[in-house]
């Protein structure tokens, strides 16, 4: 790593720790949302340096890559994580019912994210959450960060939300892995058809980036999972 890259990521890390410390002054019982992906893993690694026993919440839709499950189990053991695995509606059931239609994204977010989050907040009494959300990922996330900043009170859920790496770029993300030498999810090392910054390594059945080769990658590298999707859905045009 070049000196300027090291200095840049050190500044980004210091800024992330600063906002995490501020967030923890407002939160009595927070959690970290962890998918196993590159961004939420960084946030997990950052936050446990301040609160080692914080709840780490994973929403389990029975559609994780085998490598994701192994990776999360490895870090749970090595980092001594207080991991809470929350079972949600199986993603393949939604795919079978709705296919990869425009409606599916909205349904997934409601059934696999919004509703489960409300339940776990009520069940565990959480009053804060740390998220691996970055501005580059979508217009909506960039707009959220511009409007709310990296720490804000979410009135919908009634909790504080902290986005420590919200303004990081994908280059910053990979610099962090090089700088800290923490393990990167193994699927990021594979030669896939999707651009590396758009790869999704949690739910194999998700529709994100389907136009950019997501299912081509799945067919080549995880044929049994690809066949499982084909078996479940009537919308087979994406899988011909």
Rosetta blueprint (number, residue, H / E / L):
1 X L
2 X L
3 X H
4 X H
5 X H
6 X H
7 X H
8 X H
9 X H
10 X H
11 X H
12 X H
13 X H
14 X H
15 X H
16 X H
17 X H
18 X H
19 X H
20 X H
21 X H
22 X H
23 X H
24 X H
25 X H
26 X H
27 X L
28 X L
29 X L
30 X E
31 X E
32 X E
33 X E
34 X L
35 X L
36 X L
37 X L
38 X H
39 X H
40 X H
41 X H
42 X H
43 X H
44 X H
45 X H
46 X H
47 X H
48 X H
49 X L
50 X L
51 X L
52 X L
53 X L
54 X L
55 X E
56 X E
57 X E
58 X E
59 X E
60 X E
61 X L
62 X L
63 X L
64 X E
65 X L
66 X H
67 X H
68 X H
69 X H
70 X H
71 X H
72 X H
73 X H
74 X H
75 X H
76 X H
77 X H
78 X H
79 X L
80 X L
81 X L
82 X E
83 X E
84 X E
85 X E
86 X E
87 X E
88 X L
89 X L
90 X L
91 X H
92 X H
93 X H
94 X H
95 X H
96 X H
97 X H
98 X H
99 X L
100 X L
101 X L
102 X H
103 X H
104 X H
105 X H
106 X H
107 X H
108 X H
109 X H
110 X H
111 X H
112 X H
113 X H
114 X H
115 X H
116 X H
117 X H
118 X H
119 X H
120 X H
121 X H
122 X H
123 X H
124 X H
125 X L
126 X L
127 X L
128 X E
129 X E
130 X E
131 X L
132 X L
133 X L
134 X L
135 X H
136 X H
137 X H
138 X L
139 X H
140 X H
141 X H
142 X H
143 X H
144 X H
145 X H
146 X H
147 X H
148 X H
149 X L
150 X L
151 X E
152 X E
153 X E
154 X E
155 X L
156 X L
157 X L
158 X L
159 X E
160 X E
161 X E
162 X E
163 X L
164 X L
165 X L
166 X L
167 X L
168 X L
169 X L
170 X H
171 X H
172 X H
173 X H
174 X H
175 X H
176 X H
177 X H
178 X H
179 X H
180 X H
181 X L
182 X L
183 X L
184 X L
185 X L
186 X H
187 X H
188 X H
189 X H
190 X L
191 X L
192 X L
193 X L
194 X L
195 X L
196 X H
197 X H
198 X H
199 X L
200 X L
201 X L
202 X L
203 X E
204 X L
205 X L
206 X L
207 X L
208 X L
209 X L
210 X H
211 X H
212 X H
213 X L
214 X H
215 X H
216 X H
217 X H
218 X H
219 X H
220 X H
221 X H
222 X L
223 X H
224 X H
225 X H
226 X H
227 X H
228 X H
229 X H
230 X H
231 X H
232 X H
233 X L
234 X L
235 X L
236 X L
237 X H
238 X H
239 X H
240 X L
